[in-house]
Amino acid sequence: MKELPEKFPEYSIMYKTLSKQIKLLKKTKVNSKEENDINLKIQNYQRELNKIKEKFPDNYFDEFDSS
């Protein structure tokens, strides 16, 4: 099991913020040009979430992801 990162409160807050932003973007209905931009944002946010997840112990964010 990995230990918590040194700046874990900041990473945890960032993870929650990015997750909420992804959910909001997925709910947004837009025209095709904006849809492409939104998909790019979602992909970038998802990459950042994955980087954060790698710094934490396994299953650390599972409870938040399920809500």
RONUNU-442636 format. One record per atom (N, C-alpha, C, CB): residue in three letters; y negated, x negated, z. Coordinates in steps of 0.2 Angstrom, whole numbers, plus 2048, in hexadecimal, padded with zeros to 3 digits. Atoms other than C-alpha are relative to their C-alpha. Glycine has a CB too. Layout:
BEGIN
ALAYXZ
...
//
This chain:
BEGIN
MET8067FC800
MET800800800
MET7FA7FC800
MET800805806
LYS806803800
LYS7EF7FA7FC
LYS7FB802805
LYS7FC8017F9
GLU8057FF7FA
GLU7E17F8809
GLU7FA8047FC
GLU7FE7FA803
LEU8067FD802
LEU7D1802807
LEU7FB7FA7FE
LEU7FD804805
PRO805805802
PRO7C47F87FD
PRO7FA800805
PRO7FD8027F9
GLU8068027FC
GLU7B57F0806
GLU7FB806800
GLU7FD7FA7FE
LYS8057FB800
LYS7A97FD800
LYS8038077FE
LYS7FB7FE7FA
PHE7FC7FA801
PHE7B580C801
PHE7FB806800
PHE805800804
PRO8047FA800
PRO7A8819806
PRO7FC8017F9
PRO7FB800806
GLU8047FF807
GLU79D8167F6
GLU8058017FB
GLU7FC7F97FF
TYR7FC7FE805
TYR7AC8167EB
TYR803807801
TYR8067FB800
SER7FE7F97FF
SER7B28267F3
SER7FB8057FE
SER802801807
ILE8057FC802
ILE7A282E7F0
ILE7FF8007F9
ILE7F97FE804
MET800800808
MET7A18287DE
MET8058047FD
MET8007F87FE
TYR7FA7FD803
TYR7B282E7DB
TYR7FF808800
TYR8077FF804
LYS8017F97FF
LYS7AE8407E1
LYS7FA8027FB
LYS7FE802807
THR8057FE805
THR79E8407D7
THR8028007F9
THR7FA7FB801
LEU7FD800807
LEU7A683B7C7
LEU8058057FF
LEU8037F97FF
SER7FB7FB801
SER7B48477C9
SER7FC807800
SER805801806
LYS8047FA801
LYS7A78557CC
LYS7FD8017F9
LYS7FB801806
GLN804800806
GLN79D8507BD
GLN8058017FA
GLN7FD7F97FF
ILE7FB7FF805
ILE7AD8507B2
ILE802807800
ILE8077FC801
LYS7FF7F8800
LYS7B18627B8
LYS7FB8047FD
LYS802802807
LEU8057FD802
LEU7A08677B4
LEU7FF8007F8
LEU7F97FE803
LEU800802808
LEU7A085F7A2
LEU8068047FD
LEU8017F97FF
LYS7FA7FD804
LYS7B186779E
LYS7FE808800
LYS8067FF804
LYS8027F8801
LYS7AA8797A2
LYS7FA8017FB
LYS7FE802807
THR8067FF805
THR79B876797
THR8028027F9
THR7FB7FA800
LYS7FE7FE806
LYS79C87F787
LYS7FA7FE7FB
LYS8028087FF
VAL805802804
VAL792877779
VAL8028007F9
VAL7FD7F9802
ASN7FE801807
ASN791874766
ASN8047FA7FF
ASN7F98007FC
SER7FC806802
SER79B86775D
SER7FD7F9802
SER8038017F9
LYS8038067FF
LYS78F85975E
LYS8007FE808
LYS7F97FF7FD
GLU8008017F9
GLU78C85B771
GLU8077FF803
GLU7FC805803
GLU7FA8017FD
GLU79E85D774
GLU8037F97FF
GLU8058057FC
ASN7FE807801
ASN7A284C76D
ASN7FD7FB805
ASN7FE7FD7F9
ASP8038047FB
ASP795844778
ASP803802807
ASP7F8802800
ILE7FD7FE7FA
ILE79C84E787
ILE8077FD801
ILE800807801
ASN7F9803800
ASN7AE848783
ASN7FF7F8801
ASN8038017FA
LEU8018077FE
LEU7A7836783
LEU7FE7FE807
LEU7FB7FD7FB
LYS8028017F9
LYS79F838794
LYS806801804
LYS7FA805802
ILE7FA7FF7FC
ILE7AF83F79B
ILE8057FA800
ILE8048077FD
GLN7FC805801
GLN7B9831794
GLN7FD7FA804
GLN8017FD7F9
ASN8038067FC
ASN7AD82479C
ASN800801807
ASN7F87FF7FE
TYR7FF7FE7F8
TYR7AD82D7AD
TYR8077FF802
TYR7FD807801
GLN7F98007FF
GLN7C082E7AC
GLN8027F9801
GLN8048037FB
ARG7FE807800
ARG7C181B7A9
ARG7FD7FD807
ARG7FD7FC7FA
GLU8028027FA
GLU7B68187B8
GLU804803806
GLU7F8802801
LEU7FC7FD7FB
LEU7C08247C3
LEU8077FC800
LEU8028077FE
ASN7FA804800
ASN7D081A7BE
ASN7FF7F9803
ASN8037FF7F9
LYS8028067FD
LYS7C780A7C3
LYS800800808
LYS7FA7FD7FD
ILE8017FF7F9
ILE7C38117D4
ILE807801803
ILE7FB806801
LYS7F97FE7FE
LYS7D58187D6
LYS8047FA801
LYS8038057FC
GLU7FC8067FF
GLU7DC8077D4
GLU7FE7FC806
GLU7FF7FB7F9
LYS8028047FA
LYS7D28007E2
LYS803803807
LYS7F8800800
PHE7FE7FC7FA
PHE7D980D7EE
PHE808800801
PHE7FD807801
PRO7F87FF7FF
PRO7EB80F7F6
PRO8028067FB
PRO802802807
ASP7FD7FA804
ASP7F681B7EC
ASP7FF806803
ASP8087FE7FE
ASN8017F97FD
ASN7F382D7EE
ASN7FA801804
ASN806802803
TYR8068007FB
TYR7E382A7F7
TYR7FB8067FD
TYR7FB7FA7FF
PHE8057FB803
PHE7D98377EB
PHE8048067FE
PHE7FC7FD7FA
ASP7FC7FA802
ASP7E88437E9
ASP7FD807803
ASP8077FF802
GLU8027FA7FD
GLU7E18507F5
GLU7F98027FD
GLU7FE7FE808
PHE8067FE803
PHE7D08507ED
PHE8018027F9
PHE7FB7FA800
ASP7FE7FE807
ASP7D78517DB
ASP803807800
ASP8057FB7FD
SER7FD7FA800
SER7E18607E0
SER7FB806801
SER806800805
SER8057FB7FE
SER7D286A7E6
SER7FC8027FA
SER7FC7FE806
//
